[in-house]
Structures are given as C-alpha cells and as structure tokens.
Amino acid sequence: MSNNYKFLNNVNFPSDIRKLSQSEIKVLADEVRQELIDVVSETGGHLGAGLGVVELTVVLHYIFNTPHDKLIWDVGHQTYPHKILTGRKNKIRTLRKGMGLSGFTKRSESEYDPFGAAHSSTSISSALGMAVANKLSNKSDNVIAVIGDGAISAGMAYEAMNNAGESKTKMIVVLNDNDMSIAKPVGAMRKYLAKILSGKIYFSFRETLKLIISAFSKRFKNKAGKAEDFLRSAVTGGTLFNSMGFYYIGPIDGHDIDTMVSVFKNAKEINYDGPILIHVKTQKGKGYKFAEKSEDKFHGVSKFNVKTGEQIKSSSNAPSYTKVFANTLIKHAEKDSKVVGITAAMPSGTGMDLFGKKIS
Ligand SMILES: Cc1ncc(C[n+]2csc(CCOP(=O)(O)OP(=O)(O)O)c2C)c(N)n1
C-alpha cells in the first residue's frame, strides 16, 4: 500500500474493523475511499459503483459476522472496497491482471466471496438459496444480498423476490439505490423508486428514523404489528415490497454511518421469519469530484490522473470490437427499418449508444 493510513494499515480482515469504535470506522471509510481511487487510477476498472458503497461496505462488515454471515454482492463490480477489507488489500493492485485479483466476486479467491458473479440480478436468488439451506441445517447465520436499482429491474430479481416473499425465511436484501445503472436507468421500477425518494420523508429522515426503528423493534417484540406496519409504509413508502412479502425499511442515507449502524444492527438482531428489504440511498462516484460530475459517474475507467481526473486512453489505433459492432449494425439499420437495437442496460459497453444517436 503506498499510503500511510491511520486505521487501514492495520485492518486486514473484517475482524479488525470490529475492534474499532463507531467514530473510528468513519475515518476508516475515508481511507478506503482514498485507497480505492489510488488503486483504480493505476489499474483501471470499475470505480463509480465502489465509491458509492464505501460506507455501506464498512458498516456491513462491522455489524455482520462475515464470512459466517454471507454477504452477496450483485454483479460484483462494486466490490473493490470489500476486497480491500477482506484479506486482499496487498494484492489489490493486481486487479484484472493475469494471475491477479478478479474484478468481480470469485469464490476461489476468498471465503468472503460466497457467490461468484459478473452477471447482474442474481444476488437475491443466491441469498435465498443460502438462507433456506441455513434454515434446513438449523443455522442462524445471516444472509445479506446487496443489489442495485439497475440490477433489481431485471427479471431474475423478481423471480427471486416472488419466492422470498413466501418463504418464511429470514434474509436481508439491501437495495443500493443510486438512481443509476451503467447509464441512466429507465422503466417503471425506476419511477417507483424515484417516487419514494422524492417524498418529503427522505429529507426529514433523521427525525423519522427514531420512529421507524422503534416501530421496527416493537413489532417483533409484541407481534402487534399491523398499525405500525401501516404507519411505517405510509411514512416511508415501499408498499410494493411490503405487498410482495418483504419487510421494507427506508429509505436511509447510505453515506451516514451512524444511521446505517442502527438500522443494520436492528435487522441483524430481529428474530423474524421472512425477507427484509433495506432501501439505502447512495451516490455513485461519491467522494471523488471528477466521478461525481461525469455523466457515467466513472462507471468503468481506464487508468487516470487522480489530480485532473483525465483518463489515459490506450495508444492503439485499432478500432474496438464495440465500435465495429455498432457501425455494422448502423449500416444495416440505415438500409432496413426493421433492424432494432436492444441492450441489457449497458448502451456504451455494447455500442448501442452510437446506434441510438444515429437511428431513432
Ligand atoms: C445479465 C447481465 N446483464 C447486463 C449486465 C450489465 N450490467 C453490469 S452492472 C449493471 C447494472 C448496474 O446498475 P446497478 O445495479 O444500479 O449498480 P450500480 O453500478 O449503479 O452500483 C448491468 C446492467 C450484466 N452484468 N449482466
């Protein structure tokens, strides 16, 4: 590690995070963010998504007993902070290189990666499988899936929620809502989530947090939940998830460590037979001004200059596969109006952005 950090130098595994105080983990989170920017400036890779989950990553490992509690990251492109904190800090500069660390979660790499990913929208079904397996073997370990607002709009996520809502099995789904997929998200789910977040409540959330937490804990103590359930969903939204059998809580600020510690502690300690969805609002690219300002929030970058944010492009003159593909499709579409372009929420990665600009 090139930097001298007050806490990160001595944090190798989540058990080291758990020795710190709540105010110390705030400093640790800042250090992880700085290290992440430094690393990706040298390796290239996914940056925006990781920057957005720095606090969430620190808090999840602080509260939950990973690797016994299973933490499943959807896609896995946001796991560089998780890798830094789970025994891979000293290898982090080998990211995406031959024999180096994978840019996604990988089971053979670490016991802290219980599920290998790269395809999106698989985390809830994977978590449900693990939670049911725990139940069948009388294990009380927690299972937590973290899924983005982009990934939750795909079909597999609904298939999983459809089963989870009826399963009477405890699991926690963290909806990491940054109102971004790789590009701006589209669709009805996006509108629904935006409606929840635009409610006055999110902005006065500090005041309502106490109410929600007390309703949340009381409900499980005395089981007299109906009125509180109603109050809570009326106050916070989330009725779609409630109707699907999830216990919805949120939205909460995903950069506010104190709030997250209280909410996740509650969710961990509660003896509840069913899925809980915690809606966390985060900002993609958080804490690095060039990423915050850029249109794609530095989703995927080549090496860059930390001071200027300028990316160092490869010197090759060869056209990229994506460009060749896009130009060929455009040529066909110009001749034939029946040619349409479809992309799985990744217009720039597939060349569909170029297609969309030319053909409409
Ligand atoms: C099956 C599949 N389709 C599409 C993709 C491309 N893809 C990568 S990440 C992602 C979603 C990113 O948005 P979100 O889940 O909100 O996460 P964020 O990057 O905003 O944290 C998509 C669609 C993929 N990895 N797998």
The ligand as an SDF file (V2000), in Angstrom:
LIG
                    3D

 26 27  0  0  0  0  0  0  0  0999 V2000
  -27.1440  -10.3830  -17.1690 C   0  0  0  0  0  0  0  0  0  0  0  0
  -26.4320   -9.0720  -17.2630 C   0  0  0  0  0  0  0  0  0  0  0  0
  -26.9690   -8.0770  -17.9770 N   0  0  0  0  0  0  0  0  0  0  0  0
  -26.3540   -6.8730  -18.0370 C   0  0  0  0  0  0  0  0  0  0  0  0
  -25.1820   -6.6700  -17.3610 C   0  0  0  0  0  0  0  0  0  0  0  0
  -24.5010   -5.3250  -17.4530 C   0  0  0  0  0  0  0  0  0  0  0  0
  -24.5100   -4.6660  -16.1500 N   0  0  0  0  0  0  0  0  0  0  0  0
  -23.4140   -4.5570  -15.4010 C   0  0  0  0  0  0  0  0  0  0  0  0
  -23.7010   -3.7200  -13.9860 S   0  0  0  0  0  0  0  0  0  0  0  0
  -25.3250   -3.4890  -14.3950 C   0  0  0  0  0  0  0  0  0  0  0  0
  -26.2640   -2.7220  -13.5140 C   0  0  0  0  0  0  0  0  0  0  0  0
  -25.6050   -1.5990  -12.8220 C   0  0  0  0  0  0  0  0  0  0  0  0
  -26.5430   -0.8330  -12.1510 O   0  0  0  0  0  0  0  0  0  0  0  0
  -26.8760   -1.0210  -10.6220 P   0  0  0  0  0  0  0  0  0  0  0  0
  -27.3280   -2.4000  -10.3510 O   0  0  0  0  0  0  0  0  0  0  0  0
  -27.8100    0.0630  -10.2410 O   0  0  0  0  0  0  0  0  0  0  0  0
  -25.4660   -0.8670   -9.9230 O   0  0  0  0  0  0  0  0  0  0  0  0
  -24.5200    0.4270   -9.8110 P   0  0  0  0  0  0  0  0  0  0  0  0
  -23.4480    0.2420  -10.8490 O   0  0  0  0  0  0  0  0  0  0  0  0
  -25.3520    1.6540  -10.0690 O   0  0  0  0  0  0  0  0  0  0  0  0
  -23.9970    0.3780   -8.4390 O   0  0  0  0  0  0  0  0  0  0  0  0
  -25.6080   -4.0520  -15.6150 C   0  0  0  0  0  0  0  0  0  0  0  0
  -26.9460   -3.9970  -16.2680 C   0  0  0  0  0  0  0  0  0  0  0  0
  -24.6490   -7.7440  -16.6140 C   0  0  0  0  0  0  0  0  0  0  0  0
  -23.5330   -7.6190  -15.8880 N   0  0  0  0  0  0  0  0  0  0  0  0
  -25.3010   -8.9160  -16.5600 N   0  0  0  0  0  0  0  0  0  0  0  0
  1  2  1  0
  2  3  1  0
  2 26  2  0
  3  4  2  0
  4  5  1  0
  5  6  1  0
  5 24  2  0
  6  7  1  0
  7  8  2  0
  7 22  1  0
  8  9  1  0
  9 10  1  0
 10 11  1  0
 10 22  2  0
 11 12  1  0
 12 13  1  0
 13 14  1  0
 14 15  2  0
 14 16  1  0
 14 17  1  0
 17 18  1  0
 18 19  2  0
 18 20  1  0
 18 21  1  0
 22 23  1  0
 24 25  1  0
 24 26  1  0
M  CHG  1   7   1
M  END
$$$$
